[in-house]
Amino acid sequence: MTEQEQQRLISGLIKQREAWQPSRQRAHTKPVAKRMSQRDRELMECFRNR
């Protein structure tokens, strides 16, 4: 593989990585649903039944 082919391969891989990364970062900005602890569930039930 010549030097020019290596550079084309590297630049192509970098472009693909840059195109792929923003979609991956967007997924992390979504709020993750946190499971409620037993105490949280009990508190919710108490306030719901007031």
Backbone torsions as a table, in degrees:
resi	resn	phi	psi	omega
1	MET	NA	130.9	-178.0
2	THR	-80.4	167.5	179.4
3	GLU	-59.5	-40.3	-179.0
4	GLN	-66.0	-41.7	178.6
5	GLU	-64.2	-38.8	178.1
6	GLN	-62.3	-43.9	179.9
7	GLN	-64.2	-40.3	178.0
8	ARG	-64.3	-41.2	179.3
9	LEU	-63.5	-46.3	-179.4
10	ILE	-63.3	-45.4	-179.2
11	SER	-66.5	-35.2	176.9
12	GLY	-65.0	-41.3	178.9
13	LEU	-66.7	-38.9	178.9
14	ILE	-64.4	-42.0	178.8
15	LYS	-62.9	-42.0	178.9
16	GLN	-63.5	-41.6	-179.5
17	ARG	-63.9	-42.3	179.9
18	GLU	-66.1	-35.2	179.1
19	ALA	-70.8	-30.3	-175.8
20	TRP	-85.0	-33.7	-173.7
21	GLN	-63.2	-43.2	-179.1
22	PRO	-58.8	-36.9	179.2
23	SER	-67.2	-33.6	178.1
24	ARG	-70.7	-37.7	-179.5
25	GLN	-70.4	-34.4	178.1
26	ARG	-62.2	-35.7	-178.8
27	ALA	-64.1	-30.7	-178.0
28	HIS	-79.4	-14.6	-179.3
29	THR	-81.2	-14.2	177.9
30	LYS	-68.5	139.8	177.2
31	PRO	-68.3	133.5	-179.6
32	VAL	-87.7	130.8	180.0
33	ALA	-69.7	117.4	-178.5
34	LYS	-90.0	133.7	177.6
35	ARG	-72.1	136.8	-178.9
36	MET	-77.2	142.5	175.6
37	SER	-76.8	169.1	179.1
38	GLN	-59.2	-41.6	180.0
39	ARG	-62.9	-43.0	178.5
40	ASP	-61.1	-42.3	179.0
41	ARG	-63.4	-40.6	179.4
42	GLU	-65.1	-41.5	178.2
43	LEU	-63.7	-43.3	178.6
44	MET	-60.3	-41.1	-179.6
45	GLU	-66.3	-40.6	178.9
46	CYS	-60.9	-47.0	-178.2
47	PHE	-71.1	-29.5	178.9
48	ARG	-69.1	-33.3	-176.1
49	ASN	-90.4	6.8	-179.6
50	ARG	-72.5	NA	NA
